[in-house]
Every structure is written in structure tokens, then in C-alpha cells.
Amino acid sequence: MLTSGPIVATVGPMRRRKPKAARKEDVVRVRLTAEQKDALTRAAKKAGLDVSGWIRSIALREAGRS
């Protein structure tokens, strides 16, 4: 049986993009040893954040002290 239109399958809920002003598009790369990355990952998990969010929160807090 043929259908008259395209078949579209969705894998999960659609995610809308944030407004341009709210998007985080810049990237900072940091070189770490595996042990350092593990330590940061554990600390972030303990705080209930992903590594990026955890590092960002600490870095911005410290930047505010300057």
C-alpha cells in the first residue's frame, strides 16, 4: 500500500533552539591528563552538573572576584 506523502519518523521530542542571545557558541579548550579529567568529572557529578557547567560556574565565580 502506498501513501500519498512522505513518511516522517521522529526519534524523540523536538528541541527548539534557544534565542541567539542565550546560546553558548564559543568554546574554550583545556588540556588535561586523564587523572585530572577524572577528578573534574567526579567533582561535577557530585555537584549534580555536567563537567562543562561545573567548570563554567567556578570560572565565572572566580572571574567575578577579580
Secondary structure, 3 states (H helix, E strand, C coil): CCCCCCCCCCCCCCCCCCCHHHCCCCCCCCCCCHHHHHHHHHHHHHCCCCHHHHHHHHHHHHHHHC
